[in-house]
Amino acid sequence: MLLPSLQNLLVNSTFLTLFLTTFYYWGLLSFFPKSSSGSSQNLPSLSFVGNLGFLMANIQLLGFLVLRWIDSHHFPLSNLYESLIFLSWSLTFSWFFLKQKTTSEGLIGAIIAPTALFIHAFASLILPDALKEATPLVPALQSNWLMMHVTLMIVSYSLLILGSLFSIALIMFTVVSSQLTPIMNPNSGIEKRESQNSLKSAELVRFLDNLSYRTLGFGFPLLTIGILSGAVWANQAWGSYWSWDPKETWAFITWLIFAIYFHFRLNKKWSGEKPAFIATIGFLFLWICYLGVNLLGKGLHSYGWF
């Protein structure tokens, strides 16, 4: 009973940590909007508080996964609940890499923290208790490929989710900026301020575009390797590399969407809103692949909630 109690304690404390971290970053953007597009050097507490929140959440989630591993005697990625917790952990872990690429920690934290919180809340509060229980592995999952394949897929999902969210933020910011353009009055000085705001807006759009591109650039190769490793594992377990299982089909569709994104990005030199729309479509297909097929569909990868 000790291990399950410790697991519940870590799950609840992680929820509180992510909630406070989300509240902090959203409040930061509300009271210090310049931190979303400018340097955080003027806010010395930003790095410390943000890093502390993500570090605590990451350690708590890692502790849960380790205890789950000890309790179940297998790598904790055998059901939807464990994969969602691992996905939330991957999102908090990615923070420490992405924040090295920019000084706009406020905006990145305001996107990553609530995403990890939402996924963690869905796993701990929405999923039925029957799907949270650790069960023995079926024969097909009793393989070393479980750790490699599922880990690669979940990590790739976390990076693709974040990259797509950066693109969605780009689209939303562009739409809002276009609707808030004031009427010019050459005698009031608004024209000069509007020019400055346009430069800042263009800078933020470029920042989100590059951040999305780089994040997806890490996630897409991992998704490719994950799909290939799954094909090899399927051949060993079921004697076929590809069976057009619903999960396999949607994984291929998702891969194809992001391949189209990189095709236009690299060959057509697209940037800004155009590739962002493709990434947004990829975001929707990714969730269908990850949750929709598992919960609603039938096949070798279904968890059978409904």
C-alpha positions in Angstrom: 0.0 0.0 0.0 3.0 2.3 0.5 3.9 2.5 -3.2 0.3 3.4 -4.4 0.0 6.0 -1.7 3.3 7.6 -2.7 2.2 7.5 -6.4 -1.1 9.3 -5.5 0.9 11.9 -3.4 3.2 12.6 -6.3 0.3 12.9 -8.8 -1.5 15.4 -6.6 1.6 17.4 -5.8 2.5 17.6 -9.5 -1.0 18.9 -10.3 -0.5 21.7 -7.7 3.0 22.5 -9.0 1.9 22.7 -12.6 -1.1 24.8 -11.6 1.0 27.3 -9.7 3.6 27.4 -12.6 0.8 28.1 -15.1 -0.7 30.8 -12.9 2.8 32.4 -12.5 3.5 32.5 -16.3 0.0 33.7 -17.2 0.2 36.4 -14.6 3.7 37.3 -15.8 2.4 37.9 -19.3 -0.5 39.9 -17.9 1.5 42.3 -15.8 4.7 42.2 -17.8 3.7 41.8 -21.4 7.1 42.8 -22.7 8.5 39.6 -21.3 6.7 37.6 -24.0 8.7 39.1 -26.8 11.7 40.7 -25.1 14.5 39.7 -22.9 13.9 38.4 -19.4 17.0 40.1 -18.1 14.9 42.9 -16.5 13.0 40.3 -14.5 15.6 38.5 -12.5 13.1 36.3 -10.7 11.7 34.9 -14.0 14.4 32.3 -14.6 14.5 31.2 -10.9 10.8 30.8 -10.3 10.1 29.3 -13.8 13.0 26.8 -13.5 11.9 25.9 -10.0 8.4 25.2 -11.1 9.3 23.0 -14.0 12.1 21.3 -12.1 9.8 20.3 -9.3 7.1 19.1 -11.7 9.7 17.1 -13.7 11.1 15.5 -10.6 7.7 14.6 -9.2 6.6 13.0 -12.5 9.9 11.1 -12.7 9.4 9.9 -9.2 5.9 8.7 -10.0 7.2 6.8 -13.1 10.0 5.2 -11.1 7.6 4.0 -8.4 5.2 2.8 -11.0 8.1 0.8 -12.6 8.9 -0.8 -9.2 5.3 -1.5 -8.4 4.4 -3.0 -11.8 7.8 -4.7 -12.5 7.8 -3.3 -16.1 8.5 -0.1 -17.9 5.5 2.2 -17.1 4.3 2.8 -20.7 1.8 -0.1 -21.1 -1.5 1.8 -20.8 -3.0 5.2 -21.6 -2.7 6.6 -18.1 1.1 5.9 -17.9 1.6 7.3 -21.4 -0.2 10.5 -20.5 1.9 10.9 -17.4 5.1 10.3 -19.5 3.9 12.8 -22.0 3.4 15.4 -19.3 6.9 14.6 -18.0 8.3 15.0 -21.6 6.7 18.4 -21.9 8.3 19.6 -18.6 11.6 18.2 -19.7 11.5 19.9 -23.0 11.3 23.3 -21.2 15.0 23.1 -20.2 16.0 22.7 -23.9 13.7 25.2 -25.5 14.5 28.0 -23.0 18.2 27.8 -24.0 17.3 28.9 -27.5 15.7 32.2 -26.6 15.4 34.9 -23.9 11.5 34.9 -24.3 11.0 32.4 -21.4 7.7 34.0 -20.4 5.9 33.1 -23.6 7.4 29.6 -23.8 6.5 28.9 -20.2 3.0 30.3 -20.7 2.5 27.6 -23.4 4.3 24.6 -22.0 3.0 24.8 -18.4 -0.7 24.8 -19.1 -0.2 22.1 -21.8 1.5 19.8 -19.3 -1.2 20.7 -16.7 -4.1 19.9 -19.0 -2.6 16.5 -20.0 -1.8 15.7 -16.4 -5.3 16.7 -15.2 -6.9 14.6 -18.0 -4.9 11.6 -16.9 -5.5 12.0 -13.1 -9.0 13.4 -13.0 -10.9 12.3 -16.2 -9.7 8.8 -16.9 -11.6 6.0 -15.2 -9.9 4.2 -12.4 -9.9 1.0 -14.4 -7.5 2.6 -16.9 -5.2 3.7 -14.2 -4.5 0.3 -12.8 -1.1 -1.3 -13.5 -1.7 -4.7 -15.1 0.7 -7.4 -16.3 2.0 -7.0 -19.8 0.4 -9.1 -22.5 2.9 -11.4 -24.3 3.2 -9.0 -27.3 4.4 -6.2 -25.0 6.9 -8.3 -23.2 9.8 -7.0 -25.3 12.7 -4.6 -25.1 11.1 -2.8 -28.0 8.4 -1.5 -25.6 10.8 1.0 -24.0 12.4 2.1 -27.3 9.3 2.4 -29.5 6.8 3.9 -27.0 9.4 6.3 -25.6 10.3 7.6 -29.0 6.7 8.0 -29.9 5.7 9.9 -26.8 8.7 12.2 -26.9 8.0 12.9 -30.5 4.4 13.7 -29.6 5.5 16.1 -27.0 7.7 18.0 -29.4 5.2 18.0 -32.2 2.5 19.2 -29.8 4.7 22.1 -28.7 5.8 23.0 -32.2 2.2 23.0 -33.3 1.1 25.1 -30.4 3.8 27.7 -31.2 2.3 27.8 -34.7 -1.2 28.2 -33.3 0.0 31.0 -31.1 1.5 32.7 -34.2 -1.9 32.5 -36.0 -3.8 33.8 -33.0 -1.4 36.7 -32.5 -1.6 37.6 -36.1 -5.4 37.7 -36.1 -5.6 39.7 -32.9 -2.9 42.2 -34.1 -4.8 42.8 -37.3 -8.0 43.5 -35.5 -6.4 45.9 -33.0 -4.8 48.2 -35.6 -5.8 51.8 -34.7 -6.9 54.4 -37.1 -4.0 56.7 -38.2 -4.0 60.3 -37.1 -0.9 62.1 -38.4 -1.3 64.9 -35.8 -1.4 62.6 -32.8 1.8 60.6 -33.0 -0.1 57.3 -33.3 1.6 56.6 -36.6 5.0 56.5 -35.0 3.7 54.2 -32.2 2.0 52.0 -34.7 5.2 51.6 -36.7 7.0 50.6 -33.5 4.3 48.1 -32.6 4.4 46.7 -36.2 8.1 46.1 -35.8 7.6 44.3 -32.4 4.7 42.3 -33.9 6.9 41.2 -36.9 9.7 40.3 -34.5 7.4 38.1 -32.3 5.9 36.4 -35.5 9.5 35.5 -36.6 10.3 34.3 -33.2 7.3 32.0 -33.0 7.8 30.8 -36.6 11.5 29.9 -36.0 10.7 28.3 -32.6 7.9 26.2 -34.1 10.1 25.1 -37.0 13.0 24.1 -34.7 10.8 22.2 -32.3 9.0 20.3 -35.1 12.4 19.7 -36.6 13.3 17.7 -33.5 10.0 15.9 -33.2 9.5 14.8 -36.8 12.7 12.6 -37.0 11.8 11.0 -33.7 8.3 10.3 -35.0 9.9 8.7 -38.1 12.2 6.5 -36.1 9.4 5.6 -33.7 7.2 4.4 -36.6 10.0 2.4 -38.1 10.9 0.8 -34.7 7.2 -0.1 -34.3 7.2 -1.8 -37.7 10.2 -3.9 -36.7 8.5 -4.7 -33.4 5.3 -5.6 -35.1 7.1 -8.0 -37.4 8.6 -9.8 -34.5 5.4 -9.9 -32.5 2.8 -10.6 -35.2 4.8 -11.5 -38.3 4.0 -8.4 -40.3 5.7 -5.0 -40.6 2.5 -3.2 -41.4 -1.1 -4.3 -41.0 -3.0 -1.0 -41.5 -4.2 -1.1 -37.9 -6.1 2.2 -37.2 -3.2 3.4 -35.0 -0.7 2.7 -37.7 -2.9 4.4 -40.4 -3.3 7.5 -38.4 0.3 7.6 -37.4 1.2 7.5 -41.1 -1.3 10.3 -41.8 0.2 12.4 -39.0 3.7 11.8 -40.4 2.5 12.8 -43.8 1.0 16.1 -42.6 4.3 17.1 -41.0 6.2 15.9 -44.0 4.1 18.3 -46.1 5.0 21.1 -43.6 8.7 20.5 -44.1 8.3 20.2 -47.8 6.8 23.6 -48.2 9.0 25.1 -45.5 12.3 23.9 -47.1 11.4 23.8 -50.8 8.9 26.6 -51.2 10.6 28.8 -48.6 7.2 29.3 -46.8 7.3 31.0 -43.4 4.8 32.7 -41.1 1.1 31.9 -41.4 1.2 29.4 -44.3 3.3 26.6 -42.6 1.6 27.5 -39.3 -1.8 26.5 -40.8 -0.3 23.1 -41.8 1.2 22.6 -38.3 -2.2 23.4 -36.9 -3.8 20.6 -39.0 -1.0 18.3 -37.9 -1.9 19.2 -34.3 -5.5 18.0 -34.8 -4.4 14.8 -36.5 -1.8 14.1 -33.8 -4.5 14.1 -31.1 -6.7 11.9 -33.2 -3.8 9.5 -33.6 -2.9 9.5 -30.0 -6.2 9.7 -28.2 -9.0 9.3 -30.7 -7.9 6.0 -32.1 -6.9 4.6 -28.7 -10.1 5.4 -27.0 -12.7 5.1 -29.8 -11.2 2.8 -32.4 -10.6 -0.9 -32.4 -7.3 -2.5 -33.1 -4.0 -3.7 -31.7 -3.3 -0.3 -30.0 -6.8 0.5 -28.6 -7.3 0.9 -24.9 -11.0 0.4 -25.2 -12.5 3.1 -23.0 -15.6 3.5 -25.0 
